[in-house]
Amino acid sequence: MPNKFPLWKNLVILLVVAFGFVYAAPNLYPPDPAIQLSGQSGAMLIDQAVLDKASAALEQANIDHFGGEADGESLLLRLDDIAEQLRAKEVIQAEMGNDYIVALNLAPTTPDALSSLGAVPMKLGLDLRGGVHFLLEVDLDSALKTRLEGDLEDLKTTLREERVRYRSFALIDGQIIGQFRDAEEVDKATALVRQNFPNLQPQSIPGQNALSLTLALSVQASNDLEDNAIKQNLTSLRNRVNEIGVSEPIVSRQGKNRIVVELPGIQDTAEAKRIIGKTANLEFRLEAQSRIGELFDFRDPSSQGVDARLENRAIITGENVTDARASFDENGRPQVNISLDSKGGWAMGHATRDNIGNRLGVLFIEYKTRLEKSVDESGTVKLTPVPYVEKHIISLATVQAQLGKQFRITGAGNQRESSELALLLRAGALAAPMYIVEERTIGPSLGAENIQLGVKSVTVGLLAVLLFMLVIYRVFGLFANLALATNLLLLVGIMSLLGATLTLPGIAGIVLTVGMAVDANVLIFSRIREELAAGLSPQGAISAGYDRAFVSILDANITTLIVALILYAIGSGPVQGFAVTLSIGILTSMFTSIVMTRGVVNLVYGGRKVDRLWI
């Protein structure tokens, strides 16, 4: 029968349209402004008692809120007015203290029926919705100190091997200062430093004791150390942001020692703040066999005791970790499986080979920031961030055999905390501690007026195309308009499902898609007119128009799709946003313009005698 689709093809078209409607529908429900609270550690319980305390703080401050919910890991409080978000955050943070992370959020209002199908609103970029802004300061002095501490231990080892006697060596105010018994030993030590430690330069200080040696890192080595520390921290932060799954983030250097992180339209700002702000690291140290060593307490005192003394020098640190994955041991307890690089594997094997029967400690180091509350002269409460360091032992186990490049650690608390620790190690160790010195939300950078103009351009362009198709192609123009509306529905639905981020350049891609979407129908309908003019019957003209125009339509769209893919591959930020909407728009317009319009035409004209086509 001419121009008739089988039942299965019609069902496929209906299913695709239904898919587009379901996954585009959440965008009709705007989110509520909200405050999210979670623990500094993934092991902290966020229950109803915490929710009640936070709600009471808002009530006392006369901030209207509703819909509080806690799931054990975090809580969410919805607000009536977005203008109250910042004040609500400050009130809750002051009430709850430094053990909790309080962050701004947007709580979805998508109906449960849609959420159960995985339908979520489309993500909006910084230029449309704004997002979260973090300014982190890298502690370069700490990086310098760590480097000099390592050089100091290596220097002591070299002097002992070469039998150069010294009274003492210590790190004081960024310099390594050694005291000797006679001038000959000073000369020998100076020669060894010049030979084995080219980055350490002897310093000539007026009035210095003739039997002392002062060493400092060279200017070039110091600059390289600071630059590498910033670069490594940038890489680690980008890896962490990628693990979180934020679309089109901005992670960039600002000035000498600061890093800016901007996350557009994220839904779980507390999780992002905990992962990005937590500058954690691991050190593996043997238990000290004498009183010479550092005393640390256990993160979980109920596990192995109150405290233990570890050696001053670490065998390896998080810098040697190449991979880390959370799992469970044979008793169902959370653990982290760790893989080391060749240098770390050698160091671990060398240290544990000679210490079988002794205990190996895993030291968990966190660089945190606490908020200290003060009242200024006007009576306003101010919260000032103050950085501090916490070091706790998470595991202290007896070495049963020589360890290699792969082993496991336990003591992370629960599965969520072990996963978080694995993420931090997998993302890469930080070369220097970082502290959040500023956190704020940023509004749409292009302003509400420009956003409205962008939406208006889509609307005007769509209406102009709809009117043109109706005037020029009459009934067939109505079919094309139906396909065009479905195309937009599918485009929004697919972007929402994929989690793609819509930016203002992305809106430009949608506008272009609207114009291109009818190109295929223009080619098809013009071809049908030509076939009618050549004497073909209406049914024959419809069939020939679709069949003969298909190759030209396919060629034109493939070339455009190739360009869009190249833009996405080599572009960044706004260029990628444009390429994403253009690529998806090309694919959806191919379906709606060719398959869907023919299905509608077949329903209207197929399988019956037609004397005239209104085209």
C-alpha positions as CSV (number, residue, x, y, z in Angstrom):
1,M,0.0,0.0,0.0
2,P,1.6,3.4,-1.0
3,N,2.9,5.7,1.7
4,K,1.9,3.6,4.7
5,F,4.1,2.9,7.7
6,P,3.9,-0.4,9.4
7,L,2.5,-0.4,12.9
8,W,5.9,-0.7,14.6
9,K,7.2,2.4,12.9
10,N,4.3,4.5,14.1
11,L,4.8,3.1,17.6
12,V,8.5,4.0,17.5
13,I,7.6,7.6,16.6
14,L,5.1,7.8,19.5
15,L,7.6,6.3,21.9
16,V,10.3,8.8,20.9
17,V,7.9,11.7,21.3
18,A,6.8,10.4,24.7
19,F,10.4,10.1,25.7
20,G,11.1,13.7,24.8
21,F,8.1,14.9,26.7
22,V,9.0,13.0,29.9
23,Y,12.6,14.1,30.0
24,A,11.9,17.7,29.0
25,A,9.0,18.1,31.5
26,P,11.2,18.6,34.6
27,N,12.4,21.9,33.1
28,L,8.9,23.3,33.8
29,Y,9.4,23.0,37.5
30,P,11.8,25.7,38.9
31,P,14.0,24.7,41.9
32,D,13.6,26.1,45.4
33,P,16.5,28.0,47.0
34,A,17.8,25.9,49.8
35,I,20.6,25.4,52.4
36,Q,22.4,22.1,52.5
37,L,24.3,20.8,55.5
38,S,26.7,17.9,55.8
39,G,29.6,16.8,58.0
40,Q,33.2,17.6,57.6
41,S,33.8,13.9,57.6
42,G,31.8,11.4,55.6
43,A,31.3,9.3,58.7
44,M,29.2,12.0,60.5
45,L,25.6,11.2,61.1
46,I,23.1,14.0,60.0
47,D,19.9,13.0,61.6
48,Q,16.6,14.6,62.8
49,A,18.3,16.2,65.8
50,V,20.7,18.1,63.6
51,L,17.8,19.1,61.3
52,D,15.8,20.4,64.3
53,K,18.8,22.4,65.6
54,A,19.3,24.1,62.1
55,S,15.6,24.8,61.8
56,A,15.4,26.4,65.2
57,A,18.3,28.7,64.2
58,L,16.4,29.9,61.2
59,E,13.2,30.4,63.1
60,Q,15.1,32.4,65.7
61,A,16.5,34.6,62.9
62,N,12.9,35.0,61.4
63,I,13.9,33.3,58.1
64,D,11.0,31.5,56.5
65,H,11.7,27.9,55.5
66,F,9.9,24.7,54.8
67,G,10.4,21.1,53.6
68,G,13.4,20.1,55.8
69,E,14.7,16.6,55.2
70,A,17.7,14.6,56.5
71,D,18.9,11.3,55.1
72,G,21.8,10.5,57.5
73,E,24.5,12.0,55.2
74,S,23.2,15.5,54.7
75,L,20.1,17.7,55.2
76,L,18.3,20.2,53.1
77,L,16.2,23.1,54.2
78,R,14.1,24.9,51.5
79,L,13.6,28.7,51.8
80,D,10.8,30.9,50.6
81,D,13.0,33.7,49.3
82,I,16.3,33.3,47.4
83,A,17.3,36.7,48.9
84,E,17.6,35.0,52.3
85,Q,20.0,32.3,51.2
86,L,23.2,34.0,52.3
87,R,21.9,35.2,55.6
88,A,20.4,31.7,56.3
89,K,23.8,30.1,55.5
90,E,25.6,32.4,58.0
91,V,23.0,31.8,60.7
92,I,23.2,28.0,60.4
93,Q,27.0,28.0,60.2
94,A,27.3,30.1,63.3
95,E,24.9,27.8,65.2
96,M,26.3,24.5,64.0
97,G,30.0,25.3,64.3
98,N,33.0,24.1,62.3
99,D,32.2,20.4,62.3
100,Y,29.6,20.9,59.6
101,I,29.8,22.2,56.1
102,V,26.9,24.6,55.2
103,A,26.4,25.4,51.5
104,L,24.0,27.1,49.2
105,N,21.9,24.9,47.0
106,L,18.9,24.7,44.7
107,A,16.5,22.0,45.7
108,P,14.7,20.3,42.8
109,T,10.9,20.4,42.7
110,T,10.5,17.7,40.0
111,P,7.4,15.5,40.7
112,D,8.2,12.0,42.1
113,A,6.6,10.4,39.1
114,L,9.2,12.0,36.8
115,S,12.1,11.6,39.2
116,S,11.5,7.9,39.5
117,L,12.2,7.7,35.7
118,G,15.5,9.5,36.1
119,A,14.1,12.7,34.6
120,V,15.9,15.8,35.9
121,P,16.0,19.5,34.9
122,M,18.7,20.7,32.4
123,K,21.8,22.1,34.0
124,L,22.5,25.8,33.4
125,G,25.9,27.3,33.0
126,L,27.5,30.1,35.0
127,D,26.3,32.7,32.5
128,L,22.6,31.6,32.9
129,R,22.2,30.4,36.5
130,G,25.4,31.3,38.2
131,G,27.1,28.9,40.6
132,V,29.5,28.5,43.4
133,H,32.8,30.4,43.7
134,F,35.7,29.1,45.8
135,L,39.0,31.0,46.3
136,L,41.7,28.8,47.7
137,E,45.1,29.9,49.0
138,V,48.0,27.6,48.6
139,D,50.4,27.5,51.6
140,L,53.7,27.8,49.7
141,D,55.7,28.2,53.0
142,S,54.5,24.7,54.0
143,A,55.7,23.3,50.6
144,L,59.1,24.9,51.1
145,K,59.3,23.6,54.7
146,T,58.4,20.0,53.5
147,R,61.1,20.2,50.8
148,L,63.8,21.4,53.3
149,E,62.8,18.8,55.8
150,G,63.4,16.1,53.2
151,D,66.8,17.7,52.2
152,L,67.8,17.9,55.8
153,E,67.3,14.2,56.4
154,D,69.1,13.4,53.2
155,L,72.0,15.7,54.2
156,K,72.3,14.0,57.6
157,T,72.4,10.6,55.9
158,T,75.1,11.7,53.5
159,L,77.3,13.3,56.2
160,R,77.1,10.1,58.3
161,E,78.0,7.9,55.3
162,E,81.0,10.2,54.5
163,R,82.0,10.2,58.3
164,V,81.7,14.0,58.6
165,R,81.0,14.8,62.2
166,Y,78.6,17.5,63.3
167,R,77.1,18.7,66.5
168,S,73.6,19.4,65.3
169,F,71.5,20.2,62.2
170,A,68.1,21.9,62.4
171,L,65.6,23.7,60.2
172,I,65.1,27.3,61.5
173,D,63.2,30.0,59.7
174,G,63.4,28.4,56.3
175,Q,67.1,27.7,56.5
176,I,69.1,24.6,57.4
177,I,71.7,25.4,60.1
178,G,74.4,23.0,61.2
179,Q,76.9,23.3,64.0
180,F,80.4,21.6,63.8
181,R,83.3,20.8,66.1
182,D,86.1,22.3,63.9
183,A,86.6,24.3,60.7
184,E,87.8,21.2,58.7
185,E,84.5,19.5,59.2
186,V,82.7,22.6,58.0
187,D,84.8,22.6,54.8
188,K,84.1,18.9,54.2
189,A,80.4,19.4,54.7
190,T,80.3,22.4,52.4
191,A,82.1,20.4,49.6
192,L,79.6,17.6,50.0
193,V,76.7,20.0,49.8
194,R,78.0,21.6,46.6
195,Q,78.5,18.1,45.1
196,N,75.3,16.3,46.1
197,F,72.8,19.1,46.8
198,P,73.1,21.7,44.0
199,N,69.8,23.3,45.0
200,L,71.1,24.1,48.5
201,Q,73.3,27.2,48.6
202,P,75.7,28.0,51.6
203,Q,74.8,31.4,53.0
204,S,77.3,34.0,54.1
205,I,75.9,35.8,57.1
206,P,77.7,38.7,58.8
207,G,78.8,37.7,62.3
208,Q,78.1,34.0,61.8
209,N,79.9,31.5,63.9
210,A,82.9,30.1,62.0
211,L,81.9,26.5,63.0
212,S,78.4,26.8,61.6
213,L,77.0,26.2,58.2
214,T,73.8,27.9,56.9
215,L,72.0,26.5,53.8
216,A,69.1,27.9,51.9
217,L,67.2,26.8,48.8
218,S,68.4,28.6,45.7
219,V,66.2,31.3,44.2
220,Q,65.7,29.2,41.1
221,A,64.8,26.0,43.0
222,S,62.5,28.0,45.3
223,N,60.6,29.5,42.3
224,D,60.4,26.1,40.6
225,L,59.1,24.6,43.8
226,E,56.3,27.2,44.2
227,D,55.4,27.0,40.5
228,N,55.2,23.2,40.6
229,A,53.2,23.2,43.8
230,I,50.6,25.5,42.2
231,K,50.5,23.4,39.0
232,Q,50.2,20.1,40.9
233,N,47.4,21.5,43.1
234,L,45.6,22.7,39.9
235,T,45.8,19.3,38.4
236,S,44.6,17.6,41.6
237,L,41.6,20.1,41.9
238,R,40.7,19.5,38.2
239,N,40.7,15.7,38.8
240,R,38.5,16.1,41.9
241,V,36.1,18.3,40.0
242,N,35.9,15.7,37.3
243,E,35.2,13.0,39.9
244,I,32.3,15.0,41.2
245,G,31.0,15.3,37.6
246,V,30.5,19.1,37.3
247,S,29.9,20.3,33.8
248,E,32.1,23.1,32.4
249,P,33.9,24.0,35.6
250,I,36.5,26.7,35.9
251,V,39.7,25.9,37.7
252,S,42.4,28.6,37.2
253,R,45.3,30.2,38.9
254,Q,45.0,33.7,40.4
255,G,48.1,35.6,41.3
256,K,51.1,34.0,43.0
257,N,49.5,31.5,45.4
258,R,45.7,31.4,44.8
259,I,43.4,29.2,42.8
260,V,39.8,30.0,41.7
261,V,37.2,27.2,41.4
262,E,33.8,28.1,39.9
263,L,31.2,25.4,39.6
264,P,28.1,26.2,37.5
265,G,24.6,25.2,38.7
266,I,25.7,22.2,40.8
267,Q,23.0,20.5,42.9
268,D,25.2,19.2,45.8
269,T,27.3,22.2,46.8
270,A,28.1,20.7,50.2
271,E,29.6,17.6,48.6
272,A,31.6,19.8,46.2
273,K,32.9,21.9,49.1
274,R,33.9,18.9,51.1
275,I,35.8,17.2,48.2
276,I,37.4,20.4,46.9
277,G,38.1,22.0,50.3
278,K,39.4,18.9,52.0
279,T,43.1,19.0,51.3
280,A,43.8,15.6,52.8
281,N,46.9,13.4,52.4
282,L,48.3,10.2,53.8
283,E,51.7,9.4,55.2
284,F,53.0,5.9,56.0
285,R,55.3,5.8,59.0
286,L,56.8,3.1,61.1
287,E,56.0,3.0,64.8
288,A,58.9,4.6,66.7
289,Q,60.9,2.1,68.7
290,S,62.1,4.7,71.2
291,R,60.8,8.0,72.7
292,I,62.2,9.8,69.6
293,G,59.2,10.3,67.4
294,E,55.9,12.2,67.1
295,L,52.8,11.3,69.2
296,F,49.5,11.2,67.3
297,D,46.0,10.1,68.5
298,F,43.8,7.7,66.7
299,R,41.0,9.0,64.5
300,D,38.8,6.3,66.1
301,P,40.0,5.8,69.7
302,S,37.8,2.7,70.1
303,S,39.7,0.8,67.5
304,Q,43.3,0.5,68.8
305,G,43.8,2.9,71.7
306,V,44.2,6.6,72.4
307,D,47.5,7.4,70.8
308,A,50.8,6.0,69.4
309,R,54.3,7.3,68.6
310,L,55.4,7.3,65.0
311,E,58.8,8.0,63.4
312,N,59.5,11.5,62.3
313,R,60.1,10.6,58.7
314,A,57.5,9.1,56.4
315,I,58.3,6.1,54.2
316,I,55.9,7.4,51.4
317,T,53.2,9.9,51.1
318,G,50.1,10.4,48.9
319,E,52.3,11.6,46.1
320,N,53.4,8.0,45.5
321,V,49.8,6.8,45.0
322,T,48.8,6.0,41.4
323,D,45.4,4.5,42.1
324,A,43.1,4.0,45.1
325,R,39.8,2.1,45.1
326,A,37.3,1.6,48.0
327,S,36.1,-1.9,48.7
328,F,35.4,-4.3,51.6
329,D,37.6,-6.8,53.3
330,E,36.7,-10.4,54.2
331,N,34.8,-9.3,57.3
332,G,32.7,-6.7,55.5
333,R,34.7,-3.7,56.8
334,P,35.5,-0.8,54.5
335,Q,39.0,-0.7,53.1
336,V,41.0,1.2,50.4
337,N,43.1,-0.8,47.9
338,I,46.2,1.3,47.1
339,S,48.7,1.1,44.1
340,L,52.0,2.9,44.3
341,D,54.4,4.1,41.6
342,S,57.8,2.4,41.2
343,K,59.6,4.8,43.6
344,G,56.9,4.4,46.3
345,G,56.8,0.6,45.8
346,W,60.6,0.4,46.2
347,A,60.6,2.6,49.3
348,M,57.7,0.6,50.9
349,G,59.4,-2.7,50.1
350,H,62.8,-1.6,51.5
351,A,61.3,-0.2,54.7
352,T,59.0,-3.2,55.5
353,R,61.6,-5.8,54.6
354,D,63.7,-4.9,57.6
355,N,60.7,-4.3,59.9
356,I,58.7,-7.4,59.8
357,G,57.0,-7.8,63.2
358,N,57.0,-4.0,63.8
359,R,53.9,-1.9,63.3
360,L,53.2,0.4,60.3
361,G,51.0,3.4,60.9
362,V,48.8,5.2,58.3
363,L,48.7,8.9,59.2
364,F,45.7,10.9,57.8
365,I,46.4,14.6,57.5
366,E,43.7,17.2,56.9
367,Y,44.2,20.9,56.3
368,K,41.1,22.6,57.5
369,T,39.6,26.0,58.1
370,R,37.6,26.9,61.2
371,L,35.3,29.9,61.5
372,E,36.0,32.1,64.5
373,K,33.1,34.2,65.6
374,S,33.7,37.8,66.7
375,V,31.6,41.0,67.1
376,D,32.7,44.3,65.6
377,E,32.0,47.8,67.0
378,S,28.6,48.0,65.4
379,G,27.5,44.7,67.0
380,T,27.6,42.7,63.7
381,V,28.7,39.1,64.1
382,K,31.7,38.3,61.8
383,L,33.0,34.8,60.9
384,T,36.7,34.8,60.2
385,P,38.3,31.7,58.5
386,V,41.4,30.4,60.4
387,P,43.4,27.6,58.9
388,Y,44.6,24.6,61.0
389,V,46.0,21.1,60.6
390,E,44.6,17.8,62.0
391,K,46.7,14.6,62.0
392,H,45.2,11.3,63.1
393,I,46.3,7.7,62.8
394,I,43.7,5.7,60.9
395,S,45.5,2.4,61.0
396,L,48.4,0.8,62.9
397,A,49.0,-2.7,61.9
398,T,51.8,-5.2,62.3
399,V,53.9,-5.9,59.2
400,Q,53.5,-9.6,58.4
401,A,55.5,-9.6,55.2
402,Q,57.4,-7.3,52.9
403,L,54.9,-5.0,51.2
404,G,55.1,-4.0,47.5
405,K,53.4,-1.7,45.1
406,Q,49.9,-2.9,46.0
407,F,48.4,-3.2,49.5
408,R,45.3,-2.2,51.4
409,I,44.5,0.0,54.4
410,T,41.6,-0.1,56.8
411,G,40.2,2.2,59.5
412,A,38.4,4.7,57.3
413,G,35.2,4.5,59.4
414,N,32.5,3.7,56.9
415,Q,32.0,3.0,53.2
416,R,31.3,6.6,52.4
417,E,34.5,7.8,54.1
418,S,36.6,5.1,52.5
419,S,35.2,6.1,49.1
420,E,36.0,9.8,49.8
421,L,39.5,8.9,50.9
422,A,40.0,6.8,47.7
423,L,38.8,9.7,45.6
424,L,41.2,12.2,47.2
425,L,44.2,9.9,46.7
426,R,43.1,8.9,43.2
427,A,42.8,12.6,42.2
428,G,46.4,13.2,43.2
429,A,48.2,14.4,46.2
430,L,48.5,18.1,46.9
431,A,52.0,19.5,46.7
432,A,51.1,22.1,49.4
433,P,48.1,22.6,51.7
434,M,45.2,24.8,50.6
435,Y,42.7,26.7,52.6
436,I,39.3,28.1,51.4
437,V,39.6,31.9,52.0
438,E,36.4,32.9,50.2
439,E,33.2,31.1,49.3
440,R,30.3,32.8,47.6
441,T,27.6,32.3,45.1
442,I,27.8,34.2,41.8
443,G,24.9,35.3,39.8
444,P,24.5,35.0,36.0
445,S,27.5,36.8,34.6
446,L,25.6,38.1,31.6
447,G,22.7,39.4,33.6
448,A,19.0,38.6,33.6
449,E,18.3,41.0,30.7
450,N,20.7,39.3,28.4
451,I,19.2,35.9,29.4
452,Q,15.7,37.1,28.6
453,L,17.0,38.4,25.2
454,G,18.5,35.0,24.5
455,V,15.2,33.2,25.3
456,K,13.4,35.9,23.3
457,S,15.6,35.2,20.3
458,V,14.6,31.5,20.3
459,T,10.9,32.4,20.6
460,V,11.0,35.0,17.8
461,G,13.0,32.8,15.6
462,L,10.7,29.8,16.2
463,L,7.6,31.9,15.5
464,A,9.1,33.3,12.3
465,V,9.9,29.9,11.0
466,L,6.5,28.5,11.9
467,L,4.8,31.4,10.1
468,F,7.0,31.0,7.0
469,M,6.3,27.3,6.7
470,L,2.5,27.8,7.0
471,V,2.4,30.5,4.4
472,I,4.7,28.7,1.9
473,Y,3.8,25.1,2.3
474,R,0.2,25.2,3.8
475,V,-0.8,21.8,5.2
476,F,2.6,20.4,4.7
477,G,4.0,23.4,6.5
478,L,1.8,22.4,9.5
479,F,3.4,19.0,9.4
480,A,6.9,20.6,9.4
481,N,5.9,22.9,12.4
482,L,4.7,19.9,14.4
483,A,8.1,18.2,13.7
484,L,9.9,21.4,14.7
485,A,8.1,21.6,18.0
486,T,8.9,18.0,18.6
487,N,12.5,18.6,17.7
488,L,12.9,21.2,20.4
489,L,11.2,18.9,22.9
490,L,13.7,16.1,22.1
491,L,16.6,18.4,22.2
492,V,15.8,19.6,25.7
493,G,14.9,16.1,26.8
494,I,18.2,14.6,25.6
495,M,20.3,17.4,27.1
496,S,18.5,17.0,30.4
497,L,19.1,13.2,30.3
498,L,22.7,13.5,29.4
499,G,23.4,16.2,32.0
500,A,24.7,18.6,29.4
501,T,25.1,22.2,30.5
502,L,23.1,24.9,28.7
503,T,25.0,28.2,28.3
504,L,24.2,31.3,26.3
505,P,26.2,30.0,23.4
506,G,24.2,26.9,23.7
507,I,21.0,29.0,23.2
508,A,22.7,30.3,20.0
509,G,23.1,26.6,19.0
510,I,19.4,26.1,19.6
511,V,18.5,29.1,17.5
512,L,20.6,27.8,14.7
513,T,19.0,24.3,15.1
514,V,15.6,25.9,14.7
515,G,16.6,27.4,11.4
516,M,18.3,24.2,10.2
517,A,15.6,21.9,11.3
518,V,13.2,23.0,8.6
519,D,15.9,22.8,5.9
520,A,15.3,19.1,5.3
521,N,11.5,19.7,5.0
522,V,12.1,22.6,2.6
523,L,14.2,20.2,0.4
524,I,11.6,17.4,0.6
525,F,8.6,19.7,0.0
526,S,10.3,21.4,-2.9
527,R,11.1,18.0,-4.4
528,I,7.4,16.9,-4.0
529,R,6.4,20.1,-5.9
530,E,8.8,19.3,-8.7
531,E,7.5,15.7,-9.0
532,L,3.9,17.0,-9.2
533,A,4.9,19.5,-11.9
534,A,6.6,16.6,-13.8
535,G,3.3,14.7,-13.9
536,L,3.5,12.2,-11.0
537,S,0.5,11.4,-9.0
538,P,0.2,12.9,-5.5
539,Q,1.1,9.5,-3.9
540,G,4.0,9.0,-6.2
541,A,5.2,12.6,-5.7
542,I,5.2,12.1,-1.9
543,S,7.2,8.9,-2.1
544,A,9.7,10.3,-4.6
545,G,10.1,13.6,-2.7
546,Y,11.2,11.8,0.5
547,D,13.3,9.2,-1.2
548,R,15.2,11.4,-3.6
549,A,15.9,14.2,-1.1
550,F,17.2,11.9,1.6
551,V,20.8,11.7,0.2
552,S,21.2,15.5,0.0
553,I,19.8,15.9,3.5
554,L,22.1,13.3,4.9
555,D,25.2,14.8,3.2
556,A,24.5,18.3,4.5
557,N,23.8,17.2,8.1
558,I,26.9,14.9,8.3
559,T,29.2,17.7,7.2
560,T,27.7,20.1,9.8
561,L,27.9,17.3,12.5
562,I,31.6,16.8,11.7
563,V,32.3,20.5,12.2
564,A,30.3,20.5,15.5
565,L,32.3,17.5,16.8
566,I,35.6,19.2,15.9
567,L,34.4,22.3,17.8
568,Y,33.7,20.2,20.8
569,A,37.0,18.4,20.6
570,I,39.3,21.4,20.3
571,G,37.1,24.1,22.0
572,S,36.4,24.8,25.6
573,G,33.7,26.4,27.7
574,P,31.3,28.4,25.5
575,V,32.5,26.8,22.3
576,Q,31.8,23.4,23.6
577,G,28.3,24.5,24.9
578,F,27.5,25.7,21.3
579,A,28.8,22.4,19.8
580,V,26.8,20.2,22.2
581,T,23.4,21.8,21.4
582,L,24.2,21.9,17.7
583,S,25.2,18.2,17.6
584,I,22.2,17.0,19.4
585,G,20.0,19.4,17.4
586,I,21.3,17.9,14.1
587,L,20.5,14.4,15.2
588,T,17.0,15.2,16.5
589,S,16.1,17.3,13.4
590,M,17.1,14.4,11.1
591,F,14.6,12.2,12.9
592,T,11.8,14.7,13.2
593,S,12.2,16.2,9.7
594,I,12.5,12.9,7.8
595,V,10.9,10.1,9.8
596,M,8.3,12.0,11.9
597,T,6.9,14.2,9.1
598,R,6.7,11.3,6.8
599,G,4.8,9.4,9.4
600,V,2.3,12.2,9.8
601,V,2.0,12.6,6.0
602,N,1.3,8.9,5.7
603,L,-1.4,9.1,8.3
604,V,-3.1,11.9,6.5
605,Y,-2.6,10.9,2.9
606,G,-1.4,7.3,2.8
607,G,-3.5,4.3,1.6
608,R,-6.2,6.3,-0.2
609,K,-6.8,8.1,-3.4
610,V,-5.7,11.7,-3.3
611,D,-6.5,14.2,-6.1
612,R,-4.7,17.2,-4.8
613,L,-1.9,18.1,-2.3
614,W,-2.1,21.4,-0.4
615,I,1.6,22.1,-0.7
